[in-house]
Amino acid sequence: MRTAIIFESYHHHNTEKIVKAIAAAFPVTLINIREQTDYNVKDFDCIGYASGIAYNKYYEGVVKAAEKTMEEGKKVFFIHTCGKNDRDFAAKLKDLAQQRGCPVLGTFGCNAWDSYGPFKLIGGINKTHPDEKDIQGSLDFYRKLNL
Ligand SMILES: Cc1cc2nc3c(=O)[nH]c(=O)nc-3n(C[C@H](O)[C@H](O)[C@H](O)COP(=O)(O)O)c2cc1C
């Protein structure tokens, strides 16, 4: 299975830490859409979409990338970091995957450093995250995908 992870991560590079740890442990190609705009995923059988969360959604760039790259038969999975991991932030992308005929393999999410809005006044919440345990959780998640 040839796998790519398309990601966007700018607030504290929390999501980037997670996907880089995965790419260091498994054969996966990372596509940072803030740096690479001319990417092509036709050679990949499986695509992960990874993002921070803004206003309860995956970043707009990642949503657009999903709209562009989800093609029938490609397997997909989702990874996010957020201030409060209390809901299924990937729900809309899962719906899109279903409409496009893309099997959804799973979702990983964890709390991470968030200093947006009022949290800035206190230096942010979850300041030490993602930590080693979060990274380990993401590696366990990825391993279980059996790619
Ligand atoms: C503009 C903005 C809006 C955010 N909105 C939410 C939100 O609705 N829910 C949440 O749990 N976290 C929210 N966060 C926190 C980020 O999702 C969190 O810090 C994430 O780990 C950032 O990922 P990144 O460092 O990879 O960009 C927001 C952060 C920013 C900058």
PDBQT file of the ligand as one rigid body, heavy atoms in Angstrom, charges set to zero:
ROOT
HETATM    1  C1  LIG A 201      -7.939  30.213  14.615  1.00  0.00    +0.000 C 
HETATM    2  C2  LIG A 201      -7.946  29.011  15.542  1.00  0.00    +0.000 A 
HETATM    3  C3  LIG A 201      -9.163  28.406  15.880  1.00  0.00    +0.000 A 
HETATM    4  C4  LIG A 201      -9.186  27.269  16.718  1.00  0.00    +0.000 A 
HETATM    5  N1  LIG A 201     -10.386  26.652  16.972  1.00  0.00    +0.000 NA
HETATM    6  C5  LIG A 201     -10.398  25.511  17.699  1.00  0.00    +0.000 A 
HETATM    7  C6  LIG A 201     -11.638  24.820  17.920  1.00  0.00    +0.000 A 
HETATM    8  O1  LIG A 201     -12.700  25.206  17.445  1.00  0.00    +0.000 OA
HETATM    9  N2  LIG A 201     -11.604  23.689  18.680  1.00  0.00    +0.000 N 
HETATM   10  C7  LIG A 201     -10.437  23.209  19.219  1.00  0.00    +0.000 A 
HETATM   11  O2  LIG A 201     -10.479  22.182  19.899  1.00  0.00    +0.000 OA
HETATM   12  N3  LIG A 201      -9.238  23.831  19.007  1.00  0.00    +0.000 NA
HETATM   13  C8  LIG A 201      -9.203  24.963  18.253  1.00  0.00    +0.000 A 
HETATM   14  N4  LIG A 201      -7.993  25.602  18.023  1.00  0.00    +0.000 N 
HETATM   15  C9  LIG A 201      -6.749  25.013  18.555  1.00  0.00    +0.000 C 
HETATM   16  C10 LIG A 201      -5.959  24.231  17.485  1.00  0.00    +0.000 C 
HETATM   17  O3  LIG A 201      -6.795  23.298  16.815  1.00  0.00    +0.000 OA
HETATM   18  C11 LIG A 201      -4.802  23.457  18.125  1.00  0.00    +0.000 C 
HETATM   19  O4  LIG A 201      -3.925  24.346  18.756  1.00  0.00    +0.000 OA
HETATM   20  C12 LIG A 201      -4.069  22.627  17.077  1.00  0.00    +0.000 C 
HETATM   21  O5  LIG A 201      -3.222  21.699  17.711  1.00  0.00    +0.000 OA
HETATM   22  C13 LIG A 201      -3.257  23.477  16.128  1.00  0.00    +0.000 C 
HETATM   23  O6  LIG A 201      -2.652  22.629  15.192  1.00  0.00    +0.000 OA
HETATM   24  P1  LIG A 201      -1.327  23.041  14.411  1.00  0.00    +0.000 P 
HETATM   25  O7  LIG A 201      -0.319  23.511  15.419  1.00  0.00    +0.000 OA
HETATM   26  O8  LIG A 201      -0.911  21.759  13.738  1.00  0.00    +0.000 OA
HETATM   27  O9  LIG A 201      -1.724  24.090  13.425  1.00  0.00    +0.000 OA
HETATM   28  C14 LIG A 201      -7.962  26.758  17.229  1.00  0.00    +0.000 A 
HETATM   29  C15 LIG A 201      -6.738  27.395  16.899  1.00  0.00    +0.000 A 
HETATM   30  C16 LIG A 201      -6.728  28.496  16.061  1.00  0.00    +0.000 A 
HETATM   31  C17 LIG A 201      -5.409  29.152  15.711  1.00  0.00    +0.000 C 
ENDROOT
TORSDOF 0
